[in-house]
Amino acid sequence: MAETFGDYLRRLREQKGLSIQQLAAHAGISGAQISRIENGIRGIPKPATLRKISEAVGIGYEELMEHAGYLNETSGAKDPMDMPAWATSKDKRDFRKMLEDDGELMFDGIPLSQEDRQRIKDVLTGLFWEAKQMNKRTPQDK
C-alpha cells in the first residue's frame, strides 16, 4: 500500500523529534490542522502551507511538493494536460489558455531559466485545478 501524504508527514515529524504542537508552532499553523493532515481527515495542504511545513522541519520545499503530488517524482513535473476527470471542456480550455501564455517570465529583471519556468507552471497547475474544484463545490459541500 502506498504511503499517504499524512503518513509521510507523521513519519517526517517523528524523525525530527517534533510533537504535533511543536511542528504547528514552528510552521505557524494550528496543531489541529497538522493532526487532520496526518490522520487523512484533511486533504493535501496548499503549496503555501507546504512551504511553512518544509521550513519548520528543515526539508526541501520541492520534496514536500513531490510527496503531496504537486510534482511528479520522476520527471519533476506533472503532465500539464493530465486533467482531473471532473474538468469540463471550458475548464480545459481555460487551463490551456493559461499555460499557452508564453510571455517572458522574469524575477528581479532577470529572465527565468526553463527549469524555473517549469517549476512555476507545476505550482500553477496544482493551484489552478484546486481553485477550479473549490469553485465547483456546492454550498453544502463546504
N, C-alpha and C positions, 0 to 999 in steps of 0.2 A: 504494500500500500504506500502510495506517495505521501511524503511529509507535507502537511498543510502549512500555510504561512504562520498560523497561530502556533503550531508545534515548533516550527523553526524559531520563532521569536522567543518562545519559552526556553528552548534549548540555549539560544544565544544569551538570553538574560541570565540564566543559571550559570553558564560558563563564565560570565563576567562577575559572578558573585553578587548580583543585584536582586533585591526583592522587587515586587511589582511597584511598591510605593517609591522605592529609590529610583527605579527607571523612570517612573512618571515624573518625579521631581526634577531629575536631570534633563528630561526631554521637554518639560513644560506642558505636559498633558495630564489628564486625570488617570488615577490608578484604575478606575472603573473601565476606562477605555482600553487600557492595556489588558486588563482581565478579560474583557469581552473579545478582544482580538485573539488572545491566546486560547480561549475556550470555543472559538468558532462562532460566537454569537454575533459578532460584528465582522463584516467582510474585510476585504483588503483595504488597508488605510490609503488615504490620498497621498500623492507624492510629497506634499508639504509635511505631512505627519511622518512619513518615512525619513525625510531629511532630518527631522528633530530626533527621531529614534537612532538614526545612524550616528549622529554627533554624540548622543548620550552614551552609546555603547562602544564608540570608537571603531566602527566598522564602515567600510566604504558605502557611500550612498548608492552607487551602481549595483553593488552586491545585493543590497536590500531590494532595490528595484527589480532585479532578476528574480529573487525569491518570491516577490509579490506578484510576478507575472507581467510586469510592465515591459520588461525587456526579455528577449529570448536568450537563454544562456549560451547557446552555441554560436549564434551569429551576432549577438549584441543588439539585435533589434527584432521586434515583431514584424511580420509581414504587414505592411500598412493596409493591404487590401483584404486582410483576414478580418472580416467584419462580423459583428455579432449576428446571430440568427434573427433577432427581433428587428434588425435595421431595415427600414423601408427604402424604396428606391430614392426617395427625396433625401433621406439621411445619407445614403451612399453618394449621391450627387454632391451634397454639402461637404462631405468629407473629402472627396476627390478635389473639389474646388479649393479647399483649404490647403491641401498638400501640393497642388499644382502651382501655387504662387511661388515663382522662382526668383523673387527679388533677393538681392544680395543681403545676407544677414551679417550684421556687424555687432561687435561689442567694443565699446570704448574707441570707436573709429577704426577698428581693425577687422577686416573680413574674417569670418569664422571658417575653419577648415571643414572639409567634407565630413569628417568624423564628428565634429561638434555639431554641424547642421543635422546629422542623422540622430544624434542624441536628443536634440531639441524636438525633432519630428517624433521620436519614440515617446517622449513625455507628452507631447501634444496629442498623439494618438490615444494614449490612455485617458487623458483628461477629456478629450472630445467625446469618446464613447461613454464615459462615466456621466458627463453632463447630459448627453442625449438620453441616456437611460433614466436619469433622475427626472428629466422633463416629461417623460412618458408615464411616470407613475401617477396613479390616481390619488386623490386626497386620502383615501382610506389606506393606501399602501405606506404612507409616511408615518 
